[in-house]
Amino acid sequence: MSISTPLKPTTCPTPSRKTSPVPSWSTHSSPARASDTAPTRQDYRLTGACDIAQPGLTKSAHRGQRLPDSSPKAPDLLGINHLTLSTADLDRLVAFSTEVLGASLAFERPATASDPRIAVLDVGGNDHLMIVEAAATPAADLDPLGRAGWGLRVGTYVQLREVREQIQASGCPVGQIETLPTQWTMTARDPDGRPGDVRAHRPRTAPPSATMG
């Protein structure tokens, strides 16, 4: 894997626009006779208690036991719903995201007395990028790994090269395409100078053998 020089924050031309406490489990048992030697059937439910009380077991004895299979399970996650970015110029960032990166505008909401102006972009699948117009300047720092800390994904290496060419043509800075174990990646800067990665997953066979720009 080659390591490219981190991009310095800069600007690029404007493209034209076309809590509650976490509950724990406890049990509530039916009355048991003093002669009973085995626990009776348990009814499990979510409460604010911290310990599981079972007949015939002390707190130390039952600690760490698995709950019955009939206990409720959390639903499966489907992915990340959206990521929010702030900008002082919503029109400029929307134009960059749609015309250069290929996102599509899902909807836009004007500012109100209580809420700022926002635009929601469709970036593929059921994933969205929410852009909020605000006076604050977005952070332009890289993450501890020297990357953006967030990114978008395209389908193939060829498409990644095409996006890189489009970013270069827009005047925004973009790094070389790097080869990672499971994907290719590059880091670019949007019109606000904020870094963002664009990546493509590598196929299991016949990937490019070296970093290409």
C-alpha positions in Angstrom: 0.0 0.0 0.0 1.4 3.3 -0.9 0.9 6.4 1.3 0.0 9.7 -0.4 0.9 13.0 1.1 -2.1 14.4 3.1 -4.0 17.0 1.3 -3.8 20.6 2.6 -7.0 22.4 3.2 -7.9 24.6 0.3 -10.9 25.9 -1.6 -12.0 25.1 -5.1 -14.2 27.0 -7.7 -17.9 26.9 -7.2 -19.6 24.7 -9.8 -22.7 26.0 -11.4 -25.9 24.5 -10.0 -28.1 22.6 -12.2 -31.7 10.2 27.3 -33.1 7.5 29.5 -31.0 5.0 31.7 -30.2 1.8 29.9 -32.5 -0.9 31.3 -31.3 -4.4 32.3 -33.0 -7.7 32.6 -34.8 -9.1 35.7 -37.1 -12.0 36.3 -40.4 -12.3 38.1 -41.2 -15.8 39.3 -44.5 -17.4 40.4 -44.7 -18.3 44.1 -42.8 -21.5 45.0 -43.2 -23.8 48.0 -40.4 -23.9 50.5 -39.8 -27.6 49.7 -39.1 -26.8 46.0 -35.5 -27.5 45.0 -35.6 -26.3 41.4 -36.5 -22.9 40.0 -40.1 -22.6 38.7 -40.9 -21.3 35.2 -39.6 -17.7 34.8 -41.2 -14.8 33.1 -38.6 -12.4 31.8 -39.3 -8.8 31.1 -37.3 -5.5 30.8 -37.1 -3.5 33.9 -34.8 -1.0 35.5 -33.4 -3.5 38.0 -29.7 -4.5 37.8 -29.9 -8.1 39.0 -31.7 -11.3 37.9 -33.5 -12.9 40.9 -34.2 -16.6 40.6 -35.6 -18.9 43.2 -32.8 -21.1 44.8 -30.0 -18.9 43.5 -28.1 -16.2 45.1 -27.0 -13.0 43.3 -23.4 -14.4 43.0 -24.6 -17.8 41.8 -26.8 -16.6 38.8 -24.6 -13.8 37.7 -23.3 -14.3 34.2 -26.0 -16.9 33.2 -27.5 -16.6 29.7 -31.1 -15.6 29.4 -33.7 -17.9 27.8 -34.0 -17.9 24.0 -37.5 -16.5 24.4 -36.1 -13.1 25.6 -36.6 -10.2 23.1 -33.8 -9.6 20.6 -32.8 -6.3 19.1 -33.7 -5.8 15.4 -31.0 -6.2 12.8 -29.4 -3.0 11.6 -29.6 -2.3 7.9 -26.8 0.3 7.6 -26.2 4.0 8.1 -29.3 6.1 7.3 -27.6 9.5 6.8 -24.6 11.6 7.5 -24.9 15.4 8.2 -22.5 18.0 6.9 -22.6 21.7 7.6 -21.6 24.5 5.2 -21.8 28.2 4.9 -22.8 27.9 1.2 -25.4 25.2 0.7 -25.9 25.9 -3.0 -22.2 25.5 -3.7 -21.8 22.2 -1.8 -25.0 20.8 -3.3 -23.7 21.6 -6.8 -20.3 20.0 -6.0 -22.0 16.8 -4.6 -24.5 16.4 -7.5 -22.4 17.6 -10.5 -19.0 16.3 -9.5 -19.6 13.4 -7.2 -22.9 12.2 -8.9 -25.3 12.4 -6.0 -28.9 13.5 -6.6 -31.0 16.0 -4.8 -33.8 14.2 -2.8 -35.4 17.4 -1.3 -34.6 20.8 0.0 -36.2 22.7 2.9 -36.0 26.4 3.3 -34.9 28.0 6.6 -37.5 28.7 9.2 -37.6 30.8 12.3 -36.3 27.8 14.3 -34.4 25.6 11.8 -31.7 26.3 9.3 -32.0 25.6 5.5 -31.2 22.0 4.6 -30.8 19.8 1.5 -30.9 16.0 1.5 -28.9 14.1 -1.2 -29.4 10.6 -2.4 -26.0 8.9 -2.5 -27.1 5.4 -3.5 -29.2 2.6 -2.1 -31.1 4.0 0.9 -28.2 6.2 2.1 -28.4 10.0 2.3 -26.2 13.0 2.9 -27.9 15.8 4.8 -26.4 19.3 4.2 -27.2 22.0 6.7 -26.5 25.6 6.0 -24.7 27.2 9.0 -22.3 30.0 9.7 -19.7 27.8 11.4 -16.7 26.8 9.3 -16.5 23.0 8.9 -13.5 21.1 10.3 -10.8 20.5 7.7 -8.7 18.1 9.7 -7.9 14.5 8.8 -8.6 11.6 11.2 -5.8 9.9 13.2 -5.2 7.5 10.2 -4.5 10.5 7.9 -7.8 10.1 6.1 -11.2 11.9 6.0 -13.0 9.7 8.6 -16.0 9.4 6.3 -16.5 8.6 2.6 -18.6 7.6 -0.3 -18.4 4.4 -2.4 -18.6 3.7 -6.1 -19.0 0.4 -7.8 -15.7 -0.2 -9.6 -12.1 0.9 -9.9 -12.9 2.4 -13.3 -15.7 4.5 -11.8 -13.3 5.6 -9.0 -10.9 6.9 -11.7 -13.7 8.7 -13.5 -14.8 10.5 -10.2 -11.2 11.5 -9.6 -11.0 13.0 -13.1 -14.2 14.9 -12.4 -12.9 16.3 -9.1 -9.7 17.4 -10.8 -11.6 19.1 -13.6 -13.7 21.0 -10.9 -10.5 22.5 -9.5 -10.8 20.8 -6.1 -7.7 19.0 -4.7 -7.7 15.2 -4.8 -5.1 12.6 -3.8 -3.8 9.6 -5.7 -5.8 6.3 -5.7 -4.3 4.0 -3.1 -4.6 0.2 -2.9 -5.8 -1.2 0.4 -6.3 -4.9 1.2 -10.0 -4.9 0.4 -10.6 -1.6 -1.5 -9.2 1.3 -3.4 -9.4 4.8 -1.9 -8.7 8.4 -2.5 -9.2 11.5 -0.4 -10.5 14.8 -1.9 -11.5 18.2 -0.5 -14.9 19.7 -1.1 -15.5 23.5 -1.8 -15.4 24.1 2.0 -11.9 22.5 2.3 -13.4 19.5 4.2 -11.8 16.1 3.4 -13.9 13.2 2.1 -12.9 9.7 0.9 -14.2 8.0 -2.2 -13.7 4.2 -2.3 -14.4 1.2 -4.4 -14.3 -2.4 -3.1 -11.7 -4.6 -4.7 -12.7 -7.8 -6.5 -11.2 -11.0 -5.2 -9.2 -11.7 -8.4 -7.0 -9.7 -10.8 -6.9 -6.3 -9.1 -4.4 -3.7 -10.2 -1.1 -4.7 -8.7 0.1 -1.2 -7.8 -1.2 2.2 -6.8 -2.5 4.1 -9.8 -3.4 7.8 -10.0 
